[in-house]
Amino acid sequence: MPFLRGRLLDNGVSKGQRREYLQYLLDELETFYERVSWRGELDERHWKALRSFHRDILLCLY
């Protein structure tokens, strides 16, 4: 996750609210990843959450 965080925050995200929101999303994504990895399986609700993270991160970047 540190690689993803570094790449996203260093490439094109200006300071301010967008950067703070992206940091928040990445923190939440990391927590989500840890929870799911402990569980050891992916349900449909996990896929929906991942798609939501994907959409929110893309919206924050553009």
Protein Blocks (a to p, Z undefined) as FASTA:
>chain_A
ZZmmmmmmmnopaghjklmmmmmmmmmmmmmmmmmmmnopacfklmmmmmmmmmmmmmmm
ZZ
